[in-house]
Amino acid sequence: MIRHAKQCSLRILVVDDEPDLHLASAEVLREGGHEVHVARDGEQAVAIMAALKIDVLVTDVRLPKLDGLSLFRLTRRQSPTTTVILVTGYAEVHEAIAAVREGAYDYLTKPIASEAIGRSIAGIAAQVSMERELVKVRVELARRESCDQIVGRSTVMCRLMDRLNTLASSDAPVLLLGETGTGKELVARALHDRGARRGKPFVAVNCASFPDTLLEAELFGHERGAFTGAVARRAGRFQAAHGGTLLLDEVGDMSTAAQVKLLRVLEEHTVEPLGTNTSIPVDVRVVSATHRDLRQMTRDGLFREDLYYRLNVLSIDVPPLREREGDLPLLAQYFLNKFHRPGSTPARISPAAWSALAAFAFPGNVRQLGHAIERATVMANDGEIELRHLPAEIADEAGTRSGGRPAPQTLHVAKQEFERHYLRHVLAHSDGKRAEAIKILGISRKNLWEKLRGEKPANEPGSRPARCDPARVERDCERGGPLDES
């Protein structure tokens, strides 16, 4: 008797009206470590499949009440993840071959050899084992990548997190709006991880990365030979995200033809792979993201209005970095921690380099800041990051400012701005622990609080003593205080 390499345990349903045959096959499969159920006719098989999630259906073509081919087609519609093996006599081989073209995994001829059914099931077990492992990896990556990566304490980010937590419990489609590089995919992952679908797949596809025909195949799947280059059958991203969340990034770049098909999927909750008329049910929460003005695109006839309203049931505006007052030091420190070489201490940023970062507009938002810190970390070689280590567009703009005409502000004002930015940087480096920050800065707690509030220090020439509540200063310094005030 053949012994199978144990890839994973499958739940198998064997359907045959000859008891000796289905009992013999069941015994072989149980020895392989699988859970096996048996049925004598097609109707009994349908009842079992309604009660249990079956991984593999092994069915005779000739069955009473409901024949094997009809059972196969019913299974394809109602349980698309179930793999089907057909058992047939020589006279019905042509029917079995036709069914394989429709999506059956394999066919076996009677009498069934234990080695033949063992090989088929072992192949399926290896495939299922790999798919289950991929799902676990995707889930683990989704949790790891989304956990604590939405960094920010600014007012706009606190509002975003409040809205995100509210919408996470819903299954309604969400449209994420924001400039390129603001972190829309991180927001989508956070929605997934905070909702009821956490633990299920999170699948992202960039609609701008594929030509029109390939995007449809990527989303909805395709059969072998559906188009030039389709050498094998492939499930689409909707099927891969079944039970979980699908992110359609840059949805505004979708062609009109793809928009029509996407609208149909959203309305009917089924997909039709290219090259087939078979509808496959899918249960997916769709989150879309775009940097384009979809409302204007609908007015211009570039985006379907009915699809726009389908995608925009709920919406979240992801703010650009320039509107996130006070978040730059936190983000910079996050990237310093992320990109430092293993075994080394995260680099520090020199005052000149920090001044350049604080003054730069970052049109590419958080993504551009991350790339800048990564480059600077490499160029500084674990040393202090200086102005020359920053990307050219940031360093050159800082050089132009310092080498050109004087800035339209007094030295005192410029000094105050630099102090506030640098104080925030030190606070971020010390994880908001002000007691540690004042040791690094060499100033008092009261002076630190005054500078963060933008008030003149008491010893500034020509200034009146700053008014502050000593008890409040002490309390805020001990617990961290409102870092986002400026």
N, C-alpha and C positions, 0 to 999 in steps of 0.2 A: 504494500500500500504506500502511495506517495506521501511524503511529508513536506508541507509547505513552509517556505520561509515566512515567518510570522511578521508581516508588515503591520497589520492592525486587524482588529476583530470587526467583521462586517455582520450586519443583520440581513440575512438572505431568505427569500421566499422561493420555494420550489413548487411549481404547479404542474401536475401530471395526473391523468385519470387512471394510470396503472400504478397501483400501490407499490408493487415490487420495485419499479423503476424510481419513483420519487423517494422511497425510503432508502434505497441504496445510495442515491446521490446525496441525500441529506446526511447519511452516515459519513460519507467521504468528507463533506464540508465541515461537519462538526469536529472531525479529527484534525482539521486544519485550524481549529480554535474559533470557529465562527458560530454565531447564533442563527439557527436554522428553523424556519417555519415551513409547513407544507399545506397545500390545498389540492383538492381533487377536481375542481372546475374553475372556470373564469369568474363566476359570481362570488364564490367563496374567496378567491384571491383578492377581488375588489374590496370585500368586507375587511379582510386582514390589513390591506394597505390603507384603508381609511382609519384603522385603529393604531397602526404602527408606522413609524418612518422606516421604510425598507431601503437599504443601500443597493441591493442587487436582486433583480427578478430573473429567475431561470424558469422559462415556461415552454411547454410543448405547444407547437402550432395548432395541432388538432385537439380541441377541448370541448366538452359539453357545455351548454348554456351560453358561454361567451368564448369564442375561439381565441387562440394565442395572439394572432395579429391584431385583432380588435383590442385585446388587453394591452398589448404593446403601445398602440396609438393612444389609448386612454391614459396610460401611465405617462406618456410623453407630455400630455396636456396637463395632467393633474399633479404629477410629481417629476418635474424635469431633471432633478438631481439623481433619480434612481437609474442605475445602469441595467440594461436588459440584455439577456442572452437567450436566444431562441433555440429550441430543440426540435428537430424535424426528421422525418423519414426522407429517403432519397427522392421520392416523388415530389416533395414540396421544397426542394433545395432552392429552386428559382424564386419562390416566395420569400424565403429567408434572406436570400441575397438582396432582394429588393428592399426588405426591411432594414438591412444593414445600411443601405444607402440612405434610408430615412432617419437613421440615428441609432439603430441597435448596435451594441458593442461587438457581438460575435454570434455565430450560429454553430451548433453541434449536431452531428447526425447520430441517429440511433443505430446500434446500441451505444450508449455513452461510455467512453473509456474514462476510468478514474483519472488517468494522467491528463486527458484533454480538459476535463472540467477543472482539475486542479490548476493547470497552467492559466486558464482564463481567469479564475478567481484570484490567483496570485498576482496576475497583472493588474486586475482591478484594485486589489488591496494595496499594491504599491502606489498606484495613482491616487487613491483616496487618502493614503497615509501622507503623501506629499502635499495634497491639497489642504488637509487638516493642519499640517505643520505650517504651511504658508499663511493660513488664516491666523494661527497663533502668533506668528512672527509679525504680521500686519497689526494685529491688536496690540502686541507688546510695543512695537515701534510707535504706534499712534499714542499710547499712554505715555511713553517715555518722551516723545517729541513735544507733546502738548503740555505736559506737566510743568508748571511754573515757567513757561516760556512766554506768556503774555506779560511782559515786564512793563510796569508803569504805575505811578502813583498820582499822575496828573488828574485834574478834574474830568477831562474828556475821557480818559481811560477808565476811571471809576464808573462813569456813566455807561460806557460800553460794556463793562463787566456786569453791571446790574441788568442791562438789557439782555445780554447773552444768557445769564442765569435764568431769566424769565422765559426766554424763547426755547431753551434747551429741552424743556419738558414736552414741547409740542412736536408733532410729526409733520406739520405744515411746511411747505417749501419756504426757504429763506434766500433772499438776495443780499449779497454782501457788496457794498459800494465803497470804492476808495481808490486812491491813486496807486500806481504800480509800486510795489515794494513796501506797502504799509503793513503786511502781515495778514492778509485775508485768509490764507490757507490755515494759519494758526488759529484764527477765530473759528473757522469751519471745524477743525479738529476739536477745539474746546466745546463747541456745540454738541458734537458727537459724543465726547467723553462724559459730558454732564447729563446726557439724556438717557432714555430707556434703552437705546440701541448700543450703549457702550458694551464692549465685549464682542460685538459683531464687526464685520469688515468696514473699514473706512477706505474708500477708493477715490483717488483724485485723477482727473484727466484734464489736460490743458487743451482747450478747443482750438487754440491758435497754432498748435504744434503739428496738426495733421491737415493734408489736403482734404477737400470736400468728401471724396469717395472713401478715403481711408478713415476719416473721422466717423462716418456712419458704421463702417465695419468695426471700428474700435469700440464704439458705444453699444451697438446692438449685436455684435458677433457676426460670423459668416460660416457658410458651409464650404467644404472643399470644392474648388473650381468655380466659386461664385464670381470671381474676377481674376484677372491676370496676377499671378503671384500668390493666390490663395491655395497653397499646396496641402493644407490640412484644415479640418474643422476647428473653429476657435470660438469660445464663449466671449461675449462682450463685457464691457465694464459694468453694465446694469446687472448682469447675472452674477458677476464677481462681487458686487456690493449687496446681493440679496440679503435682506434682514438688517442691513446696516445703512450707511450714508454714502452718497455719491456726490463728490464736489465737481461741478462743471466750471472750471476756471476759464476766464476770458470768454464767457458765453456770448458776448457781443460780437465775437469774430466768427460765429457759426454761419454757414451758408443758409440760404432760404430753404433749400431742399432738406437740409438736416433739421432746420427749425420745425418744418411740417411734421417730420417723423418724431421729433422730440415731443411735440405737442400731443401727438397721438399716444405716445407712451405714458405721458402724465395723465391723460384722460382715461385710458383703458387699463393702466397698470400691467401691460404686457409688452413684450418685444418680439419682433420678427427678424431673426438673423437674415443677412443677405443670402440670397440663393434658396430660400425656402418660404413657404406660406404658413408655416407652423407658428402659432402664437404661444409664447412661453410666459407664464405669470412671473412678475417680479414685485418684491416688497422692498422699496427703497425710499429713504428720505433724500430729496434732492436739495442740495445747497448750491447756489450759483454765485459766481463772483465776476466782477467786471470793473475796469477803470473807465469804461465808456459811459456816455449819457444815453442810456437805453430809451428814456422818454423822448429825447430829441430824435433818436434813430427811428422810433415808431412814427413820429411825425414826418420824417423824411422818407418813409417807406422802406427802410433798411432792416427793420426788425419787426416781426409780427406782433401786432398789438395784443392779440389773444394769448400768445405765448408770454408776452411781458407780464400780463396780469396773472398768469398761472405761476410764473416764477417769483413774482413780487407779492406773495401773500403776506409775508413778514419781511422786514428789511433791517439791516444794521449798517450804519455808516462807520467805516473804519478811518479814523482821523490821520492826516499826514503828520510827519514828525515835527514840522514847524509849529503845529498847534498844540503840541504836547509839552507845555511849559513845565520844566523841572524833570522831565524823563530822560534827557540826554545823558546825565552822569550815570543813572542806573543802567541804561542800555549799554553805555560804553564799558562799564565794569562787567556786565553780563558777557559781552563779547571778549573782553580780556580773559575772563575765566574760561570761556569756551575754547579759545584758540591758543592758549599757552601750551608749550611743549610739555608732554607728560614728564613728571619728575621735577619740573622747574616751577618757580613762583610766577604768578601772573605779572606781566610787566606794568610799570607805572608810566603815566603820561606826563611829560614835562610841561611846565606852565605855558611855554610858547606853542607847543603842539595842541594843548587843551584850548588855548585861546582861539586857535585856527578852527578847531572842531566846533567850538561854541558859536563862532560867527558864521559858519558855513550854512547855506540854506538847505542842503541835502534834498535836491529834487527827486532823487531815487529813494528817499525815505529810509526806513530802518534797514532795508536790504543794502543800500549804499553804505550806510554807517558800518554794518557788519563787515562788508568787503574791505572798507578802509581800515578797520581795526585789525582784520586778519592780515592784510598786507603789511601794516606797520609792525605787527608782532613778529612777522618773519624777517623783515628788514632790520629790525632792532636787535635780532638775535639774542633774545632774553634780557637785553639791556633796557634802559629807559627809552621810551618812544619820544623822539624829537621831531621837530617840524619837517626835517628832511626825509623822515621815514613815512610820512603820509602820502597818499596819492597826489599826483601833480596838480589836479584841479583844485584840491584843498590848499596845498602848500603855496601854489602860485597865487591864488586869490589872497592869501594872508600876506604874501610878499608884496603884492600890488598895493594892498592897503597900507602896509608899513612904509613902502618906498615911494608912494605917490604923494598927492597933496594931503595936508593934515585933515584928519577926520573932523566933521562938524560937531565937536563936543569938547568940553574942557578936560584937562588931565584928571581932575578930581572925579568927574562923571565916568570917564573911561576906567579909572582905577576901581571905582565902586562896582561897575559891571563885571570887570575881571574877577574881583574878589568874590562876588556872589557865585559866579560860575565855578570858580576854583573851590570855594567852600562846599558846594554841592558835590563836586567830584570827590573831595576828601570824605564827605559823609557817606557817599556811595561805597567808597573803598572800605570804610569801617562798618558797612552794613547798617548805617543809621545810628550807630552807637556814639552818641555825642561825647560821652566821657573820653572815649578813645580818640575822637576827632580833635578835641581841644588839646590833647597831649601832642598830636602830630603838628597842629597849627601853632601851638605855643601862645594861645590867647585864653581869656576867661570865658566861662559859660555865658555870662551876661553879654560880653562883647560879640560872641558867636551869634547869639540870638538877635542882637541889634543889627548885625550885618545881614543876616538872613531876612530880616524884616525890611531892609533897605533904609534903615534909619541912620542918621549920623552918629558916630560914636561920641560919647560924652566928652572926650578930650580933643575932638576935631576943632581947629581954630575957628572962632566966629560962630560956633554952634551953641544952642542952649542944651542943657542936660536932657537926654532922652527920657521920655516918660514911659515907664514900664512897671509892671507889678512884679516885684522880686519873687513872690511865692509862685506866680504863674511861670516865670522864667525857670525857676528851679524844677517845677513839676514837668514842664515840657522838655527840659533838657534830659531829665531822667528817663522819660518814656519815649523819646524820639521826636515828638512834636510834629507839627504840620510841615513836612519837608517841601510841599509844593507851593507854599506861599512865597511870593517874591515882591 
